[in-house]
């Protein structure tokens, strides 16, 4: 199971480690591990702790470099506090700091899973966080259009980890009771009724989740994105209030708590990587016929259906497949670089690319490497 703790749970308003909230969490995790459960903890809070130690006003965090500096200081404080919480239970901790490159690069992606499996077999509790100190340096090549990122917060990071290690449960602990019907404009205001069960994430649900959380990067919308990844992984996701001291115990004792997301289907691991974790290096614009062939006929993407290419990409990298209006409806692993693909589009199967592929240059993306996206 993967348990994610938001900034509002880990730190108080002054940027101090919130032992009141975290001590019950640590006790429950220790109990689960003694029962033979494998647990991974994804924890926010490094930036907040760094800010608190430096005595900075929250407004100072609007500066990216200042956020990175606070993260560098706060990460060691975060691990030190967790060490104190778990040492009485004899649990060893491992710090795992991740960037998007750990998911985009297939070799690093594979190494991450092997490392996580080794830690869990050794009985170690991995504590994961985004490597805020350096992560922006990893993002430049992903800024294809509007700076799309694989994850920009720990909600989605936790879901990607959950998907990658094939965990059964993702628990997102936040400062509200769950996904609220008629949610208030601010998560700090009273009101709203918890939706207990979700089996499909609809546009109506997303409309209830707009707006970031105070002190954190994400909000309920990012938690819905995370829950969707968990559902596609064939697992269960729970969004619940981590400020209530018995929340984790109630969840794992089977008591109704928060909002539970149950999956109907399971997407294969490679397809989940393409859809969620690989990152997008470029865009392939297709005509109406190609779109219909992909969505209705389950065909491969042929060069004859491509009307334009954007961004830079190499062979074996993931591209976004969009219609003539720029709406993304699929992603896939391109068999060719942008340069070779441009030659295919201009020359058909007699282009320079075809001579290197034994007559199969008309296939830009094979069907097995295409994932259709449900963009509601």
C-alpha positions in Angstrom: 0.0 0.0 0.0 1.1 3.6 -0.7 0.1 6.3 1.9 0.6 9.9 0.9 0.6 12.7 3.5 -0.1 16.3 2.4 1.7 19.4 3.6 -1.2 20.3 5.8 -0.9 17.0 7.7 2.9 17.0 8.0 3.4 20.7 9.1 1.5 23.2 11.1 0.9 26.8 10.0 4.3 27.9 11.4 6.2 25.3 9.4 6.8 22.9 12.3 6.6 19.1 12.1 3.1 18.2 13.3 3.6 15.4 15.8 0.0 15.4 16.8 -1.1 14.4 13.3 1.9 12.2 12.5 2.2 10.1 15.7 -1.1 8.2 15.0 -0.1 7.7 11.4 3.3 6.2 12.5 1.6 3.9 15.0 -0.8 2.6 12.3 1.9 2.1 9.7 4.0 0.2 12.3 1.0 -2.0 13.1 0.4 -2.7 9.4 4.0 -3.7 8.9 3.9 -6.0 11.9 0.9 -7.6 10.3 2.9 -8.4 7.2 1.7 -5.5 5.0 4.2 -3.8 2.7 3.9 0.0 3.1 5.4 2.9 1.2 5.0 6.5 2.5 5.0 9.5 0.2 5.4 12.6 2.3 5.2 16.3 1.5 6.4 18.9 3.9 10.1 19.5 3.1 9.5 23.0 1.8 7.3 23.9 4.7 9.8 22.6 7.3 12.6 24.5 5.6 10.5 27.7 5.6 9.7 27.2 9.3 13.4 26.6 10.2 14.4 29.8 8.4 11.5 31.8 9.8 10.4 32.9 6.3 6.9 34.3 5.5 4.8 32.1 3.3 4.9 34.7 0.5 8.7 34.1 0.1 7.8 30.7 -1.4 6.5 32.3 -4.5 10.1 32.4 -5.6 11.1 29.1 -7.2 14.7 29.2 -6.1 13.6 30.0 -2.5 11.3 27.0 -2.6 14.2 24.8 -3.7 16.4 26.2 -1.0 13.8 25.5 1.6 13.3 22.0 0.2 17.0 21.3 0.5 17.0 22.3 4.2 13.7 20.8 5.0 14.2 17.4 3.6 16.8 16.5 6.2 14.6 17.8 8.9 11.7 15.8 7.6 13.7 12.5 7.6 15.0 13.3 11.1 11.5 13.7 12.5 10.3 10.5 10.9 13.3 8.6 12.3 12.3 9.8 15.8 8.7 8.6 15.2 9.5 5.2 13.9 12.7 4.3 15.9 10.7 3.1 18.9 9.0 0.5 16.7 12.3 -0.7 15.3 11.4 0.3 11.7 14.2 1.2 9.4 13.6 4.1 6.9 14.9 4.8 3.5 14.8 8.1 1.8 13.8 8.0 -1.9 13.9 11.3 -3.8 12.4 11.2 -7.3 12.2 13.4 -10.4 10.2 13.0 -13.5 13.3 11.5 -15.2 13.0 8.4 -13.0 9.7 7.7 -14.8 10.4 9.0 -18.3 13.6 7.0 -18.8 12.8 3.3 -19.1 16.1 2.1 -17.6 15.7 4.3 -14.5 12.0 3.3 -14.3 13.0 -0.3 -14.2 15.7 0.4 -11.6 13.3 2.2 -9.4 11.0 -0.8 -9.2 13.9 -3.1 -8.4 15.1 -0.8 -5.6 11.6 -0.5 -4.1 11.0 -4.2 -4.2 14.4 -4.8 -2.5 13.6 -2.3 0.3 10.1 -3.8 0.9 11.6 -7.3 1.1 14.1 -6.1 3.7 11.2 -4.7 5.8 12.3 -1.1 5.3 9.8 1.7 5.1 10.6 3.8 2.0 9.7 7.5 2.4 9.4 9.2 -1.0 9.3 12.8 -1.9 9.9 14.8 -5.1 13.4 16.0 -5.3 12.4 19.7 -5.3 16.0 20.9 -5.0 16.9 19.8 -8.6 13.7 18.6 -10.3 13.1 21.8 -12.4 16.3 21.0 -14.2 14.8 17.8 -15.3 11.7 19.4 -16.8 12.9 21.6 -19.7 12.6 19.0 -22.4 9.0 18.2 -21.4 7.7 21.7 -22.0 6.1 20.8 -25.3 2.9 22.9 -25.0 1.7 24.7 -21.9 4.5 22.9 -19.8 2.7 19.6 -19.4 4.3 17.6 -16.6 4.1 14.0 -15.5 3.7 15.1 -11.9 3.7 18.5 -10.3 2.7 17.4 -6.8 3.0 14.4 -4.5 -0.6 13.2 -5.2 0.2 12.2 -8.7 3.7 11.0 -7.7 2.2 8.7 -5.1 -0.2 7.3 -7.7 2.6 6.7 -10.2 4.6 4.9 -7.5 1.5 2.9 -6.6 1.0 1.9 -10.3 4.7 1.1 -10.8 5.1 -1.3 -7.9 1.6 -2.8 -8.5 0.4 -1.8 -5.0 -3.2 -2.6 -4.0 -4.2 0.5 -2.2 -3.4 4.3 -2.5 -4.4 6.4 0.5 -4.3 10.2 0.2 -4.5 11.9 3.6 -5.5 15.5 3.3 -7.2 18.2 5.4 -10.7 17.6 4.2 -13.0 14.6 4.8 -13.0 13.4 1.2 -14.5 14.5 -2.1 -17.4 16.8 -1.2 -20.7 17.3 -2.9 -21.3 21.0 -3.3 -17.8 21.6 -2.1 -17.1 25.1 -0.6 -14.7 27.4 -2.4 -12.2 27.0 0.3 -11.2 23.7 1.9 -11.1 25.5 5.2 -14.8 26.4 5.2 -17.4 24.1 6.7 -20.0 22.5 4.5 -20.3 19.8 1.9 -21.3 16.2 2.1 -18.7 13.5 1.5 -19.2 11.3 -1.5 -18.5 7.9 -0.1 -18.0 5.8 -3.3 -16.7 6.7 -6.8 -16.5 4.2 -9.6 -16.1 6.6 -12.5 -14.5 10.0 -12.5 -16.8 12.3 -14.5 -16.7 15.9 -15.5 -19.2 16.7 -12.8 -16.9 15.2 -10.2 -14.0 17.2 -11.5 -16.0 20.4 -11.3 -16.4 19.8 -7.5 -12.6 19.6 -7.1 -11.4 22.8 -8.6 -8.8 24.9 -6.6 -5.5 24.3 -4.9 -5.1 23.5 -1.2 -3.6 26.0 1.2 0.1 25.5 1.7 0.4 22.7 -0.8 0.8 22.5 -4.6 -2.1 20.3 -5.4 -5.8 20.3 -4.4 -8.7 17.9 -4.8 -8.4 17.9 -8.6 -4.9 16.5 -8.4 -6.2 13.9 -6.0 -8.8 12.9 -8.5 -6.1 12.5 -11.1 -4.2 10.3 -8.7 -7.3 8.2 -7.9 -7.8 7.7 -11.7 -4.3 6.3 -12.1 -4.9 4.0 -9.1 -8.2 2.8 -10.7 -6.5 2.2 -14.0 -3.9 0.1 -12.1 -6.7 -2.1 -10.8 -6.3 -0.9 -7.2 -8.3 1.1 -4.7 -7.8 4.7 -3.8 -9.0 6.5 -0.7 -9.1 10.3 0.0 -9.6 11.0 3.7 -8.9 13.5 6.5 -5.5 12.9 8.0 -6.2 15.5 10.8 -8.6 13.0 12.4 -6.4 10.9 14.5 -8.0 7.5 13.8 -8.4 7.8 10.1 -5.8 5.3 9.0 -7.0 2.8 11.5 -10.6 3.2 10.3 -9.6 2.7 6.7 -7.7 -0.5 7.2 -10.2 -1.8 9.7 -12.8 -1.6 6.9 -14.9 1.2 8.4 -16.5 3.8 6.0 -14.0 6.7 5.9 -13.6 9.4 3.3 -14.1 8.8 -0.4 -13.3 5.3 -1.8 -12.5 4.9 -5.5 -13.1 1.4 -6.9 -11.8 0.4 -10.4 -13.8 -1.4 -13.0 -10.9 -2.3 -15.3 -7.2 -2.6 -15.2 -4.8 -1.2 -17.8 -1.6 -3.2 -18.5 1.6 -1.9 -17.0 3.2 -0.8 -20.3 0.1 1.0 -21.3 -0.1 2.8 -18.0 3.5 3.9 -18.5 2.6 5.4 -21.9 -0.5 7.1 -20.6 0.7 8.5 -17.3 4.4 8.1 -16.7 6.4 8.3 -19.9 6.1 12.1 -20.5 5.4 13.5 -23.9 8.2 14.6 -26.2 6.2 15.8 -29.2 2.8 16.0 -31.0 1.5 14.1 -34.0 -1.4 15.8 -35.7 -3.7 13.4 -37.7 -6.6 13.8 -40.1 -10.1 12.6 -39.4 -9.6 9.3 -41.2 -6.6 8.4 -39.1 -8.4 9.4 -35.9 -11.4 7.1 -36.8 -9.0 4.3 -37.7 -7.3 4.5 -34.3 -10.4 4.9 -32.1 -12.8 2.7 -34.0 -10.7 0.3 -36.1 -7.9 -0.3 -33.6 -5.4 0.4 -36.3 -1.7 1.4 -36.2 -0.9 5.1 -37.0 0.2 5.3 -40.7 2.2 8.1 -42.1 -0.5 8.8 -44.6 -2.8 9.9 -41.9 -0.4 12.5 -40.4 -0.9 16.1 -41.3 1.7 17.7 -39.0 4.4 17.2 -36.4 5.3 19.4 -33.4 8.1 19.3 -30.9 11.3 17.2 -31.0 11.3 13.5 -30.5 13.4 10.5 -31.2 12.5 6.9 -32.0 11.1 5.0 -29.1 9.9 8.1 -27.3 6.2 8.9 -26.4 4.3 11.3 -28.6 0.9 12.9 -28.1 -1.6 12.1 -30.9 -4.1 14.9 -31.5 -6.8 15.7 -34.1 -6.8 18.7 -36.4 -8.2 20.9 -33.7 -5.3 20.0 -31.4 -7.3 17.8 -29.0 -5.3 14.9 -27.6 -7.1 11.5 -27.9 -4.2 9.1 -27.7 -0.5 8.6 -26.9 2.0 6.2 -28.4 5.6 5.2 -28.8 6.9 6.5 -32.1 9.0 4.1 -34.2 10.8 7.1 -35.7 12.4 10.4 -34.9 10.7 13.6 -36.0 13.2 13.9 -38.8 12.5 10.5 -40.2 8.8 10.9 -39.7 8.9 14.2 -41.7 10.6 12.2 -44.5 7.9 9.6 -44.3 5.1 12.2 -44.5 6.7 13.9 -47.5 7.8 10.9 -49.4 5.4 8.1 -48.4 6.8 4.6 -48.2 9.4 5.5 -50.8 11.0 8.1 -48.5 14.5 7.8 -47.1 13.1 6.3 -43.9 11.6 3.3 -45.7 14.9 2.0 -46.9 16.0 1.5 -43.3 12.8 -0.4 -42.2 12.3 -3.2 -44.7 9.3 -1.6 -46.3 7.4 -0.8 -43.1 8.1 2.9 -42.9 4.4 3.7 -43.4 3.7 2.7 -39.8 4.6 5.6 -37.6 3.2 4.1 -34.3 2.3 0.4 -34.0 -1.1 -0.4 -32.5 0.4 -2.3 -29.5 2.2 1.0 -28.6 -0.9 3.2 -28.7 -3.1 4.1 -25.7 -6.4 5.8 -26.3 -7.2 8.5 -23.7 -10.6 9.0 -22.2 -10.7 12.8 -22.2 -14.0 13.7 -20.7 
